[in-house]
Amino acid sequence: MTERRNLLLLCCSLVVGVSLFEVVVRASPFDYNLSPNWRYQPILGWSQVPSASYDFTLNGRAVHVSFNALGFRDREHQHRKPKGVKRVVVIGDSFCEAVQVNYEETFQQQLEKLLNQDGSEHWEVINLGVGDFGTAQEYIALREYGLAFDPDVVIQEVFPLNDICNNAIGMYDMCRSNNDLYRPYFVESHGQLQQTSSYPVAAYLRRHLVTYHVLEYWLLRLLSPNPQRPDDRGRAAYLRRNGFPTLDPLLFTYVADSSQQPRVVAEGWHITERLLEETVRMTRQRGIAYLAFVVPFEVQLGPKWEWFASQQPPPRMDRYYPERRLSLVFKRLGVPSVMLMDAFQPYSSEVLPYIDGHLSPAGHRRTAEALYGTLVASGIAGQQPRGTPVSHHS
């Protein structure tokens, strides 16, 4: 009897202790953000820190970064679309987050100016892009947040170098990301996509208990290696055990020979294409126009590719494989697309080098011009002024 009472008292004490900790953490300004930019978010895995802002200097340039109340790098937008306004919702990853440049320099803001330049139409461009997102999170962001803005157009950004790996649950913890633990995934079952996570029980506890999330956060900080470290020998051994003895998993995006693609890479491509199909289907059902654009890996653009590729172990990489494959996907789906590899080539001296692996102000400007030209050529937006370049694949 005494042992049972002591056990009951211990359980009650634990419940009370956890409950008190929950109350204290929820009420306090305690910082357990995933990074200066990102905070855990139960629907998306993470978002940018809502209503936060900061200033920093990058490559000698002052950059101001701020996020709106929903946790996206954008100004505030009311959900109800004003009368006479047309809206573009942009979904993507860090190339849309664009913390390397000032807000007015982003392609979203420059596209908005191009759409409004002749005064015949009034457009708003709404950004839902968050760094390190995969196609799965972009789909969820559109479904859970973007559709509420009643968009006329959805523009989706694809960055093959990361996205294929980020979308494959079989490549969990192989993509040089600190965020895979929080990442929602989709798997295919009987022809249907089903949402899941790498550790469903942990994901459930994280969503419902701040106590669990805080303890997990600090344990990971203390015990986990940094996946970004290029000299991490433990990573190389981990990859060998998981079927990647030579080429880095991210670079398998550029291996065109399907017989040389590991099974999980092929699955990543398949799930990516299925997610793009579902996104197009979702927009088409609602009468929303859809446009995709594909951002190239920086070394694809300049003269360094041949040297870079020659330094990698086998199998052989194909510089143009991701763009070719994705072009065929969008053509099959009957939607317009922009391959920035093509759009950037005439202006490579402007758009290169990238800034911290992301678009420079010139890169954002050329992106906006290519998107605008394709929107016009596809009949989605108004008249194209003389001199605006058009780069699209239908």
Secondary structure, DSSP 8 states (H G I E B T S, - for coil): -HHHHHHHHHHHHHHHHHHHHHHHHHHS-----SSSSEEEETTTEEEE-TT-EEEEEETTEEEEEE--TTSSSS----SS--TTEEEEEEE-SHHHH-TTS-GGGSHHHHHHHHHHTTSSSEEEEEE---TT--HHHHHHHHHHTGGGG--SEEEEEE-HHHHHHHH-GGGTT-SS-S-GGG-EEEEEETTEEEEEESSHHHHHHHHH-HHHHHHHHHHHHHH---TT-TT-HHHHHHHHHTT-SSS-GGGGGG---GGGS-HHHHHHHHHHHHHHHHHHHHHHHTT-EEEEEE---HHHHSTTHHHHHHTS-SS---TTHHHHHHHHHHHHHT--EEEHHHHHGGGHHHH-S-BTTB--HHHHHHHHHHHHHHHHHTTSSS---TT-----B-
